[in-house]
């Protein structure tokens, strides 16, 4: 039976965690009356465990977060919990989904503000910690934390080697999502798209996302990941394709000349803005392309562009190194086609302002147009 996995990509030393109520393997606490313990301790990260609190604990946690501003939060404000936190040598208690005024209302509505990660003494018995935490009245779930290596192995070995037709929905894959250095969400493309047999799709709007999801569930040929649109929910109001079985076929949404803009996924809107501004400022009618497939190159279309284009630019809502744009640059490497890749630098950033971050990475429409005209005159 086809399985659909919801995957949160959250950065750096990424842990793939569920943070959902779907059925999972669970280890029941000894008394049978405590919170369920999710997953198994084998291979779990020492000194780290995930906890979901009950809604009635939210006010205590919010107050603790406020008190900890300027330093590390080590206590919850819940007496039974804090006794355990002190005993296990907790040096940090933090929300998995950091506070972000732009998304906080939705985060709370989904109950994601109740998920916390506890960092404690690595010498402490991890399984016993889970059992103790499960007995706290305000705890709804306890979950072991597994490092990225295990998740990568499962993607590569369990899914891709066998062409297991599972469907992965990748949430928060964007520069505009969580901005805490421990929860950066823009390294997913290099991680997922370079595993053989994986098909990674990047929808640009609600209709395209739903069509890709429907196709991915019904097909039985490939493991498929879908980068769920993470910024504004855009309705294109136009018919979209429903069959994506012919892989790596990009969609030309406007045919122009001289410059081709490959605007991937949630950066398609930026591509539209760049095309409009380029027409206004340089009188260049650019070709606009929706790549749709992150994992491959449309060789036929790329060859067609050589006839009447001088420059191809790529726009991706993620880190450049190992990303989508580099595939296009490599394809044109031995030709006369010029290529510019736009995305984020590979670096750790913390608590950044998104507009300042985009500007620093030359990701505003005006900067991109300036770069284009500097190359082709």
C-alpha positions in Angstrom: 0.0 0.0 0.0 1.3 3.4 -0.9 2.6 5.4 2.0 2.7 9.2 2.2 5.3 10.7 4.5 5.1 14.2 5.8 8.7 15.5 6.2 9.8 18.7 7.9 13.2 19.8 6.6 14.8 21.8 9.4 18.3 22.6 8.6 21.9 21.9 9.4 22.1 18.8 11.6 18.6 18.1 10.4 16.4 15.8 12.3 13.5 14.4 10.3 10.6 14.4 12.8 7.0 13.8 12.4 5.4 16.4 14.7 2.0 14.9 13.7 -0.6 12.5 15.0 -0.2 9.8 12.3 0.3 6.2 13.4 3.9 5.3 14.2 5.8 2.6 16.0 5.5 3.4 19.7 7.0 2.1 22.9 4.4 2.3 25.7 5.4 3.5 29.1 5.6 1.0 31.9 2.4 2.1 33.7 0.3 2.1 30.6 -1.2 5.5 31.7 1.5 7.9 30.5 2.0 9.6 27.2 3.0 7.4 24.3 6.7 7.2 23.4 7.2 7.5 19.7 9.8 5.6 17.7 12.6 3.4 19.2 15.7 4.3 21.2 18.1 2.3 19.0 20.2 4.8 16.9 18.6 7.8 18.6 20.7 10.9 19.3 22.0 10.9 22.9 21.3 14.0 25.0 18.3 15.0 22.9 14.6 14.2 23.0 11.4 15.6 21.6 8.3 16.4 23.7 4.8 17.5 22.7 3.0 19.2 25.5 -0.8 19.3 26.1 -2.6 22.5 25.1 -3.2 23.5 28.7 0.5 23.8 29.2 0.9 26.5 26.6 0.6 29.5 29.0 3.3 28.1 31.3 5.6 27.5 28.3 5.0 30.9 26.8 5.9 32.5 30.2 9.1 30.4 30.4 10.0 31.5 26.8 9.5 35.2 27.8 11.6 34.8 30.9 14.5 33.2 29.0 14.8 36.0 26.4 18.5 36.8 26.2 19.6 33.4 27.4 19.0 29.7 27.1 15.6 28.3 28.3 16.2 25.4 30.7 12.9 25.2 32.6 9.3 24.9 31.5 7.5 26.5 34.5 5.7 23.1 35.1 6.9 21.7 38.4 6.8 18.0 37.6 8.6 18.6 34.3 11.2 20.9 35.8 12.2 18.3 38.4 13.1 16.0 35.6 14.8 18.7 33.6 17.0 19.5 36.5 17.8 15.9 37.2 18.9 15.1 33.6 21.1 18.2 33.4 19.1 20.1 30.9 21.1 22.9 29.3 18.5 24.0 26.7 14.8 23.6 26.1 13.6 25.1 22.9 10.6 25.1 20.6 11.0 23.0 17.4 9.1 25.7 15.5 10.7 29.0 16.7 8.5 32.0 17.2 8.0 33.9 13.9 5.4 36.7 13.9 4.7 36.0 10.3 3.5 32.5 10.9 2.9 32.2 14.6 -0.9 32.2 14.3 -0.8 29.3 11.9 1.8 27.5 14.0 -0.4 27.7 17.1 -3.5 26.7 15.2 -1.8 23.5 14.2 -0.5 22.9 17.7 3.1 23.1 16.5 4.0 25.5 19.3 3.7 22.7 21.7 6.6 20.7 20.3 9.9 21.2 22.2 13.4 19.6 22.0 15.2 19.0 25.2 19.0 19.1 25.2 20.6 17.4 28.3 23.6 15.5 29.6 24.6 12.9 27.0 25.6 10.4 29.7 22.0 10.2 31.0 20.0 7.0 30.1 17.9 8.1 27.1 15.3 5.4 27.4 14.8 6.2 31.1 14.4 9.9 30.3 11.7 9.1 27.8 9.8 7.0 30.4 10.1 9.6 33.1 8.9 12.4 30.7 6.0 10.2 29.6 4.6 10.3 33.2 4.4 14.1 33.3 0.7 15.0 33.3 1.2 17.9 30.9 3.1 15.8 28.3 1.1 14.5 25.3 3.9 12.6 23.5 7.6 11.8 23.8 9.7 11.1 20.7 13.3 10.0 20.2 15.4 12.1 17.9 17.2 10.4 15.0 20.0 12.2 13.2 20.1 12.9 9.5 22.3 9.9 8.6 19.4 7.6 9.4 17.0 9.6 7.4 19.3 9.9 4.4 20.0 6.1 4.5 16.2 5.5 4.5 15.7 7.8 1.5 18.6 6.3 -0.4 18.4 2.6 0.5 14.7 2.0 1.5 13.2 4.2 -1.2 15.5 5.1 -4.0 17.5 1.9 -4.6 14.3 -0.1 -4.8 12.3 2.6 -6.6 9.8 2.3 -3.8 6.9 4.6 -4.9 6.5 6.4 -1.6 5.4 10.1 -1.5 7.2 12.6 0.6 5.7 16.1 1.3 8.5 18.5 2.2 7.2 21.4 4.2 9.0 24.7 5.0 11.6 24.3 2.2 12.2 28.1 1.8 14.4 31.0 2.6 11.3 32.8 4.0 10.4 30.2 6.7 12.0 29.6 10.1 15.1 31.8 10.6 16.7 30.3 13.7 20.2 28.9 12.9 19.2 25.5 14.3 16.1 25.4 12.1 17.1 26.7 8.7 15.0 25.1 6.0 16.8 25.8 2.8 19.2 22.9 2.5 16.7 20.4 1.3 17.3 20.5 -2.5 21.0 19.4 -2.3 20.0 16.7 0.2 17.1 15.2 -1.7 17.5 16.0 -5.3 20.9 14.3 -5.8 19.8 10.8 -4.8 19.4 8.6 -7.9 15.8 7.6 -8.8 14.3 10.3 -6.6 11.8 12.6 -8.4 11.6 15.9 -6.6 8.9 18.2 -7.8 8.5 22.0 -7.2 4.9 23.2 -7.8 4.3 26.9 -8.2 0.7 27.2 -7.1 -2.1 25.4 -5.3 -3.5 23.7 -8.5 -0.1 22.4 -9.6 0.6 21.1 -6.1 -2.6 19.2 -5.9 -2.2 17.8 -9.4 1.4 16.6 -8.6 0.2 15.1 -5.3 -2.6 13.2 -7.1 -0.2 11.9 -9.8 2.4 10.9 -7.2 -0.1 8.9 -5.2 -1.4 7.0 -8.2 1.9 6.2 -10.0 4.0 3.2 -9.0 7.3 3.8 -10.7 9.3 6.3 -8.6 9.8 7.6 -5.1 8.5 11.2 -5.3 9.1 14.2 -3.1 7.1 17.4 -3.5 8.4 20.7 -2.2 5.1 22.1 -0.8 4.8 25.8 -1.6 5.9 27.5 1.6 5.2 31.2 1.1 1.9 32.7 0.0 -0.7 30.2 -1.2 -1.2 31.2 -4.9 -4.1 30.2 -7.0 -3.1 30.4 -10.7 -6.7 30.0 -12.0 -5.4 28.1 -15.0 -5.6 24.4 -16.1 -2.4 22.5 -15.1 -1.0 19.2 -16.3 -2.1 16.1 -14.4 0.5 13.6 -15.7 4.1 14.0 -14.7 5.3 10.6 -15.7 7.4 11.9 -18.6 10.2 13.2 -16.3 12.2 16.4 -16.6 10.0 18.2 -19.0 9.9 21.9 -18.1 6.9 24.2 -19.0 7.5 27.3 -21.0 4.9 29.8 -19.8 6.0 32.7 -22.0 8.2 32.4 -25.1 10.6 35.3 -25.6 14.2 35.6 -26.7 17.7 36.6 -25.6 17.1 35.8 -21.9 15.5 32.7 -20.4 14.3 32.7 -16.8 14.1 29.3 -15.0 12.0 30.2 -11.9 11.7 27.2 -9.7 8.8 26.5 -7.4 8.0 29.3 -4.9 10.4 31.6 -6.8 8.2 31.5 -9.9 6.5 34.7 -8.8 10.0 36.3 -8.5 10.6 35.1 -12.1 7.4 36.9 -13.3 8.5 40.1 -11.6 12.0 39.9 -13.1 10.6 39.3 -16.6 8.2 42.3 -16.3 11.0 44.6 -14.9 13.4 43.4 -17.6 10.9 44.3 -20.3 10.3 47.7 -18.7 14.0 48.7 -18.1 15.8 47.0 -20.9 13.1 46.2 -23.5 14.0 42.5 -23.3 11.1 40.1 -23.8 12.4 37.2 -21.7 11.3 33.6 -21.9 9.8 32.4 -18.6 10.0 28.8 -17.7 8.5 26.7 -14.8 11.0 23.9 -14.4 8.7 21.7 -12.2 11.3 19.0 -11.8 14.2 19.8 -9.4 15.9 16.5 -10.1 16.7 16.7 -13.8 17.4 18.8 -16.8 15.1 19.2 -19.8 17.9 18.6 -22.4 15.7 19.2 -25.4 14.4 22.6 -24.2 17.9 23.7 -23.1 19.2 22.9 -26.5 16.3 24.9 -28.1 17.2 27.9 -26.1 20.7 28.1 -27.8 19.1 29.2 -31.1 17.9 32.7 -29.8 19.0 33.1 -26.3 22.3 34.6 -24.9 21.7 34.1 -21.2 19.9 31.6 -19.0 19.2 32.5 -15.3 18.0 30.2 -12.6 16.0 31.3 -9.5 15.7 28.9 -6.5 14.3 29.4 -3.0 17.2 27.6 -1.4 21.0 27.3 -1.1 23.0 27.4 -4.4 25.7 24.8 -3.6 24.5 21.5 -4.9 21.2 23.0 -5.9 19.0 23.2 -9.1 20.8 26.0 -10.8 24.2 24.3 -10.8 22.7 21.5 -12.9 21.8 24.0 -15.6 25.2 25.7 -15.4 26.9 22.3 -15.8 24.7 21.4 -18.8 25.8 24.6 -20.6 29.4 24.3 -19.5 31.0 23.5 -22.9 28.7 25.9 -24.9 28.6 29.7 -25.5 25.5 30.1 -23.4 26.0 32.3 -20.3 24.3 31.2 -17.1 23.6 33.1 -13.9 22.4 31.2 -10.8 20.4 33.1 -8.1 19.9 31.6 -4.6 21.4 31.8 -1.1 25.0 31.4 -0.2 26.0 28.3 1.8 26.3 29.7 5.3 24.7 29.6 8.7 22.6 32.6 9.4 20.6 33.3 12.6 17.5 35.4 13.3 17.8 37.2 10.0 15.4 39.7 8.5 14.1 38.2 5.3 14.2 41.3 3.2 17.8 42.1 4.3 18.7 38.4 3.6 17.3 38.5 0.1 19.0 41.7 -0.6 22.4 40.4 0.6 22.0 37.4 -1.7 21.0 39.5 -4.8 17.5 38.1 -4.8 15.4 41.2 -5.4 14.0 41.7 -8.9 15.9 45.0 -9.3 19.2 43.4 -8.4 18.6 40.5 -10.7 17.7 42.7 -13.6 20.9 44.8 -12.9 23.0 41.6 -13.0 21.3 40.5 -16.3 21.9 43.8 -18.1 25.5 43.8 -16.8 26.2 40.5 -18.5 24.4 41.0 -21.8 24.4 44.8 -22.1 
